[in-house]
Structure formats: C-alpha cells, structure tokens
Amino acid sequence: MKRIVIIQGHPDPDPEAKHFGHALAQAYRGGAEAAGHEVRLVEVAKLDFPLLRSQQDFDHGSPPDALRPAQETIAWADHLVILYPLWLGDLPALFKGFLEQVLRPDFAFTRTAPDRPAKQRLTGRSARVVVTMGMPAFAYRWFYRAHSLKNLERNVLKFCGIGPVRSSLIGLVEAGDGRRRARWLVKMRDMGKAGR
C-alpha cells in the first residue's frame, strides 16, 4: 500500500465550477482508497500565499505558514499525483507559484558547491502528472512537444529526485458527448487502485 498525495493545481477556488480535473482527482482518490492506499489532497486554489519575487527569498526565505502542511504531506508521500489544466501552453501561474514556494532549497534539494549538482532530497517518490487541455492531446504532445510537461518532469520533479514520472494527457476536455470523459474517469480510478 502507498501513501499518495493528490496535488490539484487548478487555480479556480469556486467549488461550483465543476472542472474536469476535480472529477479526475476524485476518481483517482476513490480507486486508491478502495484498494487500501492512504490518500491526502492538496488543493492549490484554497491556499493563500504570495509569489516569490527574488532569488534571495527563494534561497534563504521560508515558505509561508499556509504551505508548510503541503511540504509535510509531500515529505510523507510515496507517490504524487499532480493535476493541472494547460493555460496558455503552460502551468497556471498560481500552480507554478505554489511549486516555487514549496520546492525550496533544504526541502526539495540541497545546494552543495557552485560547480557541483544539487543533492536531491525527494528521492524514493514516484509521480503521475495529469494535464487537461482544450486542444487534442496528440497535438500538444507531437506539435508542441509537451513542453510544460517536460519542463515540470525534468526541471522540477526529477531535479528534486522524484521518479519515475508518468504522465496522462487529456485533450478536448470540453468537446464530445461525455463518453471520452467517462472513459478517462474509469482510467483514473484504475490508476488509483494500482497506485500509479
């Protein structure tokens, strides 16, 4: 059994908005809990924190008190499930700001000498990244080269020692008659059961 944190990166705090990413998170959680995994949820939209504005603050400041529980939950977890919508081809700004605040030096990595690589502090954890988008997923993957996903995987998660990182790209979330969404909810529930 795994300890799983679901990080919901959608920035809209309106509980009535009914974003598909929330349904995906709930499907994953339902499957994981039914299989006996322990699951915790971090909802970025419900957290109040400032954006980082300087290298000095990133290197030597402390995360806001509102984000300390998120750090504790990430440290507790064996597996991270990260969901976000593609906005202007990238992570929503609030979610990027969350990652910058939470994955700081001495939590996610430790800097050694300037000419040496940082020491990864989140090793032993795997991740699943789920990206929803209005465009077809194949266009994002092949034409746009899934650049925000690759950046998150390589320059953020793997930099901190998290791996393997698997991904699910879900395109055309607003199109169709609901059958595509229903299939994805089943897939997410199955991934939750498997803890992957």
N, C-alpha and C positions, 0 to 999 in steps of 0.2 A: 504494500500500500504506500502511496505517495502523499506528501504534503504539497498541496498545489495552491498557488496564488493566481487568481484571475485579475489582471490589471485592465480595467475598462478605460480606454483612452479617449472615448468620445467626450468632447468638451461641453456638450449641451446638458445643463443641470435639470431641465424640465422633465419631471417624471411622466408627464402625459405625452411626451414627444414620440414614444414608441419606435425608437431607432432599431433597425435590424440587428445592429451589433449587440444590443442588450438582449435580444432574444437568443442570439448565438451564445452569449455568455451564460445565460440561464440554461440552455440546452446542454452545454458542456458541464456546467455545475451539477445538473440533475444526473447526468450519466456518471460523473465522477463519484458523487456521494452515494449513488445506488450501488456502485462497485466497492464501496468502503474506503475511498480516498478521503482525506481530510482537506477541506477547501475553505479558503478565505478570499474575500473580494476587496479590491481597492478600486474605488470609483473616483477618477481624477476630477471629474466635474463637480464633485461635492467637497473638494478640498480648497481651502483658501490659502494661497501662498504667493509671494512676489516672484517676479522673474529675476534671474541673475543678470547683473549689469557690468560685472568686472571680473577679470582674471583673478584679482586679489580675493574677491569674495568666494569664487569657486574653489581656489586653492586653500584658503585659510579660514573661511567663514563656516558657520554651522548651518545645517538645514533648519528651516522653520519648524517650530514645535508641531505644527499641523502635519508635517511629513515624517516625523520620527516613527509613528506607527507603521507607515508604509515601508520604511527601511527595516524595521523589526520583522515585518511579515516577509519581505524578500529574503532576509537572512534565515528565517525559519523554513522557507520553502525548498523543496527538491526540484520543483518544476514550475515554470512561469508560463501563463497563457496571457498573451498581450493582444488586445483587440484595439483597432483604431480605424477610422474612416480616412480615405485618401482625400485630402483637401489641397487643391492647387498642386497636385502631384507629390505631396509630401505629408508628413505628420501634421496634425493640427498644432498650432503654436502652443496652446496650453499643455498638451501632452509632451511636447518637446521640452517645455519649461519644467515640467514635472521630472522628466528624466535627468535634466541638468541639475536640479536641486537634490534629487535622491541619490544619484550615482556619482557621488563626490569622492575625492581622494580620501583615503583612510577608511572608506566604507567599501567601495566597489573595486578600488585598486590602490596601490601604494607606489608612489614615485620613488625611485632609487636615485642613482646618479643621472645627470642630464644626458649622458651618452648611452644609457642603458634602458632597456624596456621596463615599463611599469610592472609591478608584481600584481597579478590577478588575485582578487580576494573573493570572487563569487564562483569559484570552481566547484564542480560537483552538482551543478544545477543545469537542467535542460530547459528548453523553451519552445513554445509554439507561438508563432505570430500570425494573427488573422487580420487581413486587410480587406475592408469592404470598399467598393467603388461604383460609380455610375457607368464607367466605360467597361467594355468587355475585358475580362481578366487576361486573356491571351494578348490583347493589345498592350496592356500595361507591362506584361512580362517580356514580350518579344520586341515591340517597337520602342517602348520607353525604358526597357531593360530593368524594370522593377527597382529603380534607383533608390527610392526611400526605404524600401525593404532591405536592399543590400547594405545601405548605409547603417540602418539600425542593427542588422545582423553582424556585420563585420566591425564597424567602428564604435559600436556601443556594447552590444551583448558579448561578443567574443573578446573584445578588449578587456572586459571585466572577468572573463573566464567562463562565461555561460555557454554551454554547448553539450550536445548538438542543438542546433536551432533549426526547427522545421517551420514551414510556412503554408498557409492556405490563403489563396487569393480568390475573393468572391466578387465577381463583376456583375454588372447590370442589376444591382440590388433593387432598383425601383421599377424594373421592367417585368413584363410577363404576367401570368395569371396566378402566381403564388406557388406553383409546383417546384420551381427552382429553389425557392426559399425553404419549402418543406423538405426537400432533399438535403439541403445544407444543414438544417436543424437536426436531421437524423444523423448525418455525418459527425456533427459536433457532439452529439450525445454519445456516439460510438467512440469518438476520440477521448471523451471524458471518462468513459468506462475503462479504456485502455490506459489512461493517464499519460497520453502523449499529445 
